[in-house]
Amino acid sequence: MKKSCQYLLIVVVLAGAPLAKLMAAEVVVYTSVDDVFARPIAEKFEQETGIKVKLVTDTEETKSTGLLNRLIAEKKRPRADVFWSGDPIRAAILKSKGVSSPYRSSAAKGLALMYSDPEAYWTGFSARARIILYNKNLVKNGQEPTSIMDLLNPEFKGKVCMANPLFGTTSMHAAAIFVSFGDEKAKKYFSDLKENELKLLSSNGEVRRRISSGDCAYGITDTDDAYTALRDGKPVGVVFPDKKGFGTLIVPNATVLIANAPHPESAKRFIDFLLSADTEEALARGEAAQMPLRENLKGPKNFPALKELQPMKVNYSKLAETLESLSKGYLREWAGSF
């Protein structure tokens, strides 16, 4: 009887081994990147590795913020393995909250170090830039805006727009303005924007739509939104601002390994995949229109290479600290006044 039980136990263990392996072959990825851009990358990873990707995305209006709060809330019992952030600010906040774990991927070779955490709590790749999009029917040739300061131009009072700075890449841009300008000058800038009857919109996508339709003459958005407008044949032009001043804000993606991730090995393989040159090329060729951080790779058509721009000199960790303070104080009050 005892031998029969032992044999039965061995059979159960052996039969269960493939099932356990199958159950472990998955990775849960939270991402603030648009689903249309992130899902093809996740599907390619599944095809090449056999590891199932559960992709959890955020909404356009609360881009990054919703998932950030969820990851912090789940800290003691994490459900996610990886956070694929559309910007490094949320990644830096997760590091400060003890939500992430360091992981130095061998696949990061060739990526510019200035866009990653030196302690490897997050790694940057494939970047967007904050640009000025303008309507060619409303802005005369030769009078295109060249700086974010041009949003204060009284000639276009009530005709410039920007997304709510409490969310997404606009929040990162707002923090960068405060760090670069200093509090007093930055507050005056935002006060002057309101005085110039800035149209505060729900998202960068809405900025693109309103400029494309002519409801706004110009405004600040991201390169992927600019690419969409150009692809759709809208009468728009693109300016990479402040080339002779404080520079254009560069917004790299960031990969984060979640501390105590349920599937750590699958998570590391997914991060390796994201950081590969193949993924950077795919994000450059596709509608994401992102600029590779590797100088030897070609960027999206009609956009300059990263090395041709003057990047705004920022410390992403410092921006994270500034943003946390601003989002609970000045920026919340400012946005609430519209």
C-alpha positions as CSV (number, residue, x, y, z in Angstrom):
1,M,0.0,0.0,0.0
2,K,2.8,2.3,0.9
3,K,4.6,1.6,-2.4
4,S,1.4,2.3,-4.3
5,C,1.0,5.7,-2.6
6,Q,4.6,6.5,-3.4
7,Y,4.2,5.6,-7.1
8,L,1.0,7.7,-7.1
9,L,2.8,10.6,-5.6
10,I,5.6,10.4,-8.2
11,V,3.1,10.2,-11.1
12,V,1.2,13.3,-9.7
13,V,4.5,15.3,-9.3
14,L,5.7,14.3,-12.8
15,A,2.3,15.1,-14.4
16,G,2.2,18.4,-12.6
17,A,5.6,19.5,-13.6
18,P,4.7,20.5,-17.2
19,L,1.6,22.3,-15.9
20,A,3.7,24.2,-13.3
21,K,6.1,25.2,-16.0
22,L,3.3,26.3,-18.3
23,M,1.7,28.4,-15.5
24,A,5.1,30.1,-14.8
25,A,5.6,31.0,-18.5
26,E,3.9,34.3,-18.3
27,V,4.7,37.9,-17.5
28,V,2.4,40.7,-16.2
29,V,3.3,44.0,-17.8
30,Y,1.8,47.3,-16.7
31,T,2.4,50.0,-19.3
32,S,1.5,53.6,-19.8
33,V,2.5,53.3,-23.5
34,D,-0.5,53.4,-25.9
35,D,-1.9,49.9,-26.5
36,V,-1.5,50.3,-30.2
37,F,2.2,50.7,-29.8
38,A,2.9,48.3,-26.9
39,R,0.8,45.3,-28.0
40,P,2.7,44.4,-31.2
41,I,5.9,44.4,-29.2
42,A,4.3,42.1,-26.6
43,E,3.0,39.8,-29.2
44,K,6.4,39.5,-30.9
45,F,7.9,38.6,-27.5
46,E,5.3,35.9,-27.1
47,Q,6.0,34.5,-30.5
48,E,9.8,34.4,-29.9
49,T,9.8,33.1,-26.3
50,G,6.5,31.2,-25.8
51,I,6.0,33.4,-22.7
52,K,2.4,34.7,-22.4
53,V,2.2,38.5,-21.8
54,K,-0.6,39.9,-19.8
55,L,-0.6,43.6,-20.8
56,V,-2.4,46.1,-18.5
57,T,-2.7,49.6,-20.0
58,D,-3.7,53.0,-18.7
59,T,-6.2,55.5,-20.0
60,E,-5.3,58.4,-22.2
61,E,-6.4,61.0,-19.7
62,T,-4.6,59.5,-16.7
63,K,-1.6,58.3,-18.6
64,S,1.1,57.0,-16.2
65,T,-0.6,58.3,-13.1
66,G,-3.2,55.6,-12.7
67,L,-0.8,52.7,-13.0
68,L,1.7,54.4,-10.9
69,N,-0.7,54.6,-8.0
70,R,-1.8,51.0,-8.6
71,L,1.8,49.8,-8.4
72,I,2.4,51.7,-5.2
73,A,-0.8,50.3,-3.7
74,E,0.2,46.8,-4.6
75,K,3.7,47.1,-3.2
76,K,3.3,44.5,-0.5
77,R,1.6,42.0,-2.8
78,P,2.7,42.9,-6.3
79,R,0.7,41.7,-9.2
80,A,2.9,43.2,-12.0
81,D,6.3,41.9,-13.0
82,V,7.3,44.8,-15.2
83,F,6.4,48.4,-15.6
84,W,7.0,49.7,-19.1
85,S,6.7,53.4,-18.6
86,G,6.3,55.9,-21.4
87,D,8.6,58.3,-19.4
88,P,11.3,57.9,-16.8
89,I,9.6,60.1,-14.2
90,R,7.2,57.4,-13.0
91,A,10.1,54.9,-13.0
92,A,12.1,57.3,-10.7
93,I,9.1,57.7,-8.4
94,L,8.8,53.9,-8.1
95,K,12.4,53.7,-7.1
96,S,11.9,56.3,-4.4
97,K,8.9,54.3,-3.0
98,G,10.8,51.0,-2.9
99,V,8.5,49.4,-5.5
100,S,11.2,48.5,-8.0
101,S,14.2,46.3,-8.0
102,P,17.6,46.9,-9.7
103,Y,18.3,44.9,-12.9
104,R,21.3,45.6,-15.1
105,S,20.4,44.0,-18.5
106,S,23.1,42.9,-20.9
107,A,20.7,43.8,-23.7
108,A,21.2,47.5,-22.8
109,K,24.6,47.6,-24.5
110,G,24.8,50.7,-26.8
111,L,22.0,52.7,-25.1
112,A,23.0,56.2,-23.9
113,L,23.7,56.0,-20.2
114,M,22.4,59.5,-19.6
115,Y,18.8,58.3,-20.1
116,S,19.0,55.5,-17.4
117,D,19.2,55.2,-13.7
118,P,22.9,54.8,-12.7
119,E,21.9,52.2,-10.1
120,A,19.9,50.2,-12.7
121,Y,16.5,50.6,-11.1
122,W,15.2,51.6,-14.5
123,T,16.7,51.7,-18.0
124,G,15.8,54.1,-20.7
125,F,15.3,53.3,-24.4
126,S,13.5,54.6,-27.5
127,A,12.6,58.3,-26.9
128,R,9.9,60.8,-27.8
129,A,10.4,64.5,-27.6
130,R,8.2,67.4,-26.5
131,I,7.5,69.4,-29.6
132,I,5.4,72.4,-30.8
133,L,2.7,71.4,-33.3
134,Y,1.2,74.2,-35.3
135,N,-1.5,74.7,-37.9
136,K,-0.1,75.9,-41.2
137,N,-3.4,77.6,-42.1
138,L,-3.3,79.8,-39.0
139,V,0.5,80.4,-38.7
140,K,2.1,82.3,-41.5
141,N,5.2,80.9,-43.2
142,G,8.3,82.3,-41.5
143,Q,6.4,83.1,-38.2
144,E,6.4,79.6,-36.8
145,P,6.9,79.4,-33.0
146,T,10.4,78.3,-32.0
147,S,10.2,78.2,-28.2
148,I,7.8,77.2,-25.6
149,M,7.8,80.9,-24.6
150,D,5.9,81.5,-27.8
151,L,2.8,80.1,-26.1
152,L,2.7,83.6,-24.5
153,N,2.4,85.4,-27.8
154,P,-0.5,87.8,-27.4
155,E,-1.2,87.6,-31.2
156,F,-2.5,84.1,-30.6
157,K,-4.3,84.8,-27.3
158,G,-6.9,82.1,-26.8
159,K,-5.6,80.0,-29.7
160,V,-2.8,78.0,-28.0
161,C,-3.3,74.8,-26.1
162,M,-1.6,72.2,-23.9
163,A,-2.6,69.0,-22.1
164,N,-3.3,69.0,-18.3
165,P,0.1,69.1,-16.6
166,L,-1.1,66.7,-13.8
167,F,-0.9,63.8,-16.2
168,G,1.4,62.1,-18.8
169,T,4.4,63.7,-20.4
170,T,3.0,67.2,-19.9
171,S,3.5,66.7,-16.1
172,M,7.1,65.8,-16.8
173,H,7.5,68.8,-19.0
174,A,6.1,71.0,-16.3
175,A,8.5,69.7,-13.7
176,A,11.4,70.3,-16.2
177,I,10.3,73.9,-16.6
178,F,10.3,74.4,-12.8
179,V,13.8,72.8,-12.4
180,S,15.2,74.7,-15.4
181,F,13.5,78.1,-14.7
182,G,13.4,78.1,-10.9
183,D,10.2,78.3,-9.0
184,E,9.5,82.1,-9.3
185,K,10.1,82.3,-13.1
186,A,8.2,79.0,-13.7
187,K,5.2,80.2,-11.7
188,K,5.1,83.4,-13.7
189,Y,5.3,81.4,-16.9
190,F,2.3,79.3,-16.0
191,S,0.4,82.4,-14.7
192,D,1.1,84.1,-18.0
193,L,-0.2,81.1,-19.9
194,K,-3.5,81.4,-18.2
195,E,-3.5,85.1,-18.8
196,N,-3.0,84.4,-22.5
197,E,-6.2,82.2,-22.3
198,L,-4.4,79.0,-22.8
199,K,-6.8,76.1,-23.7
200,L,-6.1,73.4,-21.2
201,L,-7.1,70.0,-22.7
202,S,-7.5,66.5,-21.5
203,S,-4.6,64.8,-23.3
204,N,-1.8,65.2,-25.8
205,G,-4.0,63.4,-28.3
206,E,-6.7,66.1,-27.9
207,V,-4.0,68.8,-28.4
208,R,-3.2,67.1,-31.8
209,R,-6.9,67.0,-32.8
210,R,-7.6,70.6,-31.9
211,I,-4.6,71.9,-33.7
212,S,-5.3,69.7,-36.7
213,S,-8.9,71.1,-36.9
214,G,-7.8,74.7,-36.6
215,D,-9.4,75.2,-33.2
216,C,-5.9,76.0,-31.9
217,A,-3.1,77.6,-33.8
218,Y,-0.4,75.7,-32.0
219,G,0.5,74.0,-28.8
220,I,2.8,71.5,-27.0
221,T,2.5,67.8,-27.5
222,D,4.7,64.7,-28.2
223,T,6.4,63.5,-31.4
224,D,4.1,60.4,-31.7
225,D,1.1,62.7,-31.9
226,A,2.8,64.9,-34.4
227,Y,3.6,61.8,-36.5
228,T,-0.1,60.8,-36.4
229,A,-1.2,64.2,-37.6
230,L,1.4,64.2,-40.5
231,R,0.5,60.7,-41.4
232,D,-3.2,61.6,-41.6
233,G,-2.4,64.5,-44.0
234,K,-3.4,67.3,-41.5
235,P,-2.1,70.8,-42.3
236,V,0.4,70.9,-39.5
237,G,4.1,71.6,-39.0
238,V,6.5,70.4,-36.3
239,V,9.1,72.4,-34.4
240,F,11.6,71.0,-31.9
241,P,11.7,74.0,-29.6
242,D,14.4,76.0,-28.0
243,K,17.3,74.8,-30.1
244,K,19.3,77.9,-29.2
245,G,18.1,78.1,-25.6
246,F,17.4,75.5,-22.9
247,G,16.8,72.7,-25.4
248,T,14.1,70.2,-26.3
249,L,12.8,67.9,-23.6
250,I,13.6,64.2,-24.5
251,V,11.3,61.6,-23.0
252,P,12.7,58.1,-23.1
253,N,10.7,55.0,-22.3
254,A,11.8,53.2,-19.1
255,T,11.7,49.6,-18.1
256,V,11.2,48.7,-14.4
257,L,11.6,45.3,-12.7
258,I,9.0,45.2,-9.9
259,A,10.4,44.2,-6.5
260,N,9.2,40.7,-5.5
261,A,7.7,40.2,-9.0
262,P,5.6,37.0,-9.2
263,H,7.5,35.9,-12.4
264,P,11.0,37.4,-12.0
265,E,12.7,35.3,-14.7
266,S,10.1,36.0,-17.3
267,A,10.2,39.7,-16.3
268,K,13.9,39.9,-16.9
269,R,13.5,38.2,-20.3
270,F,10.8,40.7,-21.3
271,I,13.0,43.6,-20.1
272,D,15.9,42.2,-22.2
273,F,13.6,42.1,-25.2
274,L,12.4,45.7,-24.7
275,L,16.0,47.0,-24.5
276,S,17.1,45.2,-27.6
277,A,18.1,47.0,-30.8
278,D,15.4,45.1,-32.6
279,T,12.7,46.7,-30.4
280,E,14.2,50.2,-30.8
281,E,14.1,49.7,-34.6
282,A,10.5,48.5,-34.5
283,L,9.4,51.5,-32.4
284,A,11.2,53.8,-34.9
285,R,9.7,52.2,-38.0
286,G,6.1,51.9,-36.7
287,E,3.5,54.6,-35.8
288,A,5.1,55.2,-32.4
289,A,7.7,57.1,-34.4
290,Q,10.2,56.9,-31.5
291,M,13.9,58.0,-31.7
292,P,16.4,55.2,-30.9
293,L,18.9,55.9,-28.2
294,R,21.4,53.9,-30.1
295,E,23.2,56.3,-32.5
296,N,23.8,53.6,-35.1
297,L,20.0,53.0,-35.6
298,K,17.9,55.0,-38.0
299,G,15.1,57.1,-36.5
300,P,11.6,57.7,-37.8
301,K,11.1,59.3,-41.2
302,N,11.0,63.1,-41.3
303,F,12.2,63.5,-37.8
304,P,15.8,64.5,-36.8
305,A,18.0,62.0,-35.1
306,L,18.5,62.4,-31.4
307,K,22.1,63.4,-31.9
308,E,20.9,66.3,-34.1
309,L,18.9,67.9,-31.3
310,Q,19.9,69.9,-28.3
311,P,18.4,68.0,-25.4
312,M,17.2,69.8,-22.3
313,K,19.7,69.1,-19.6
314,V,17.6,67.5,-16.8
315,N,18.1,65.0,-14.0
316,Y,15.1,62.7,-14.3
317,S,15.3,61.7,-10.6
318,K,15.2,65.4,-9.7
319,L,12.2,65.9,-11.9
320,A,10.4,63.0,-10.1
321,E,10.9,64.7,-6.8
322,T,9.8,68.1,-8.2
323,L,6.7,66.6,-9.9
324,E,5.5,64.9,-6.7
325,S,5.6,68.2,-4.9
326,L,4.0,70.2,-7.8
327,S,1.2,67.7,-8.4
328,K,0.0,68.0,-4.8
329,G,0.4,71.8,-4.7
330,Y,1.0,74.5,-7.3
331,L,0.1,72.5,-10.5
332,R,-3.1,71.1,-8.9
333,E,-4.3,74.6,-8.0
334,W,-3.2,76.0,-11.3
335,A,-5.0,73.3,-13.4
336,G,-8.1,73.6,-11.1
337,S,-8.4,77.3,-11.8
338,F,-9.4,76.7,-15.5
